[in-house]
Amino acid sequence: MADAAQRYVAFDLHKRQVTVAAVDQAKAVVLAPRQVALSRLEKWCHQHLRSQDQVVMEAGPNTWHAYDIVEPVVSLVVVADPRKLRAMAAGAPKTDARDAIFPATLLAAEMVPEIWVPPKDVRDLRTLIHYRQRLVRRSTAARNRLHALMARRHVAVPDGDPFAQSCRAWWETLDLRPTEALLACQDLDTLDATTDQRRAVDAHLARLSVSEPWHADANLMLHRPGFAVVNAMTLLSAVGTIHRFPRSSHLVAYGGLDPRVYQSGETLRAGRISKRGRRELRSVMVQAAWVAVTCDEYWKARFAHLQAKLGTPKAIVAIARKLLVLVWRVLTHREVADRSDPETVARKYLRWATEHRLATSLHLSRTEFVRLELKRLRIKHGPINIKSGGWNLRLEATTAG
């Protein structure tokens, strides 16, 4: 085989090894399936891959590590959707050799169900968001176990948060069996540890929100009702870049908030939401919807209207879908809401500047931070004076962005 011949190489990634195979344009096998240890993958790629090769690999736990190794060596790397690949190979025997050759033949035929490859900064942010979600799940599980313990023992819960540090002495006074006391102590320690870890993650997310490439988009999201730093950064990590969604309906479908549709002949039915796409995007939009319908009069009225017709669960999902359409418009057209209340936006920006000492880290006062963020949005405002929770903000009126 001539060195210049085009090869289509497939990587079947596993925990510690990769099965590699290649075919040519005629789909004849030119590199028989072989296994390469992940620890040797970089050396193997430089020795055996050519600059004109094209590579396909499934999305999975080791994909981005392998992608970063292979991408500089070859002309093209395609990442395939594993669910669609499995559907295309339905009924065929499952072997590592076939799992390597089949995607290679699809690549040669230009039939690979390709997915978007996020840049490294998006991958890093997604990793951080997923880690925070695991911390929240651990904390929630510990709280649920402690609530169950109190319910079993018919304990009268003290006022306030029973899991706060100020209530630890109260826990020691409970008449618990030795095993229950041990498990309660372990769950309280879990709550303390996860709370500290989540604060550290939130502080890092806040620092990322004022750094590139996230600062401009975070600013646009935070001025909208329903969004704070954490859920805005969660949304931006899921979206990646808004330019890959030509229409708002594409983003809605990516979040799984589009209705399932059955159409055959003259029959057309729309059912529940599809729940496809990124779960964290759907979840964060529902959370934002609840905040918006609680704190913003416009969304509160929209929710009340929908709630009367659809009921609460469907109404909040409808609000989440409308908010996601608005997100698409904001990020695509860089829109600033005409009805934004400058004082409300300034209050959110003051919290943004104060939490985790962001303004200090940027060598700015909180007033300077808020003024710069409002200027970035070109929001016109009159005199603003905010005193809340020990915070004090004074801004002079402006008639220009």
Order of alpha helices (4+ residues) and beta strands (2+ residues): beta-beta-beta-alpha-beta-alpha-beta-alpha-alpha-alpha-alpha-alpha-alpha-alpha-alpha-beta-beta-alpha-alpha-alpha-alpha-alpha-alpha-beta-beta
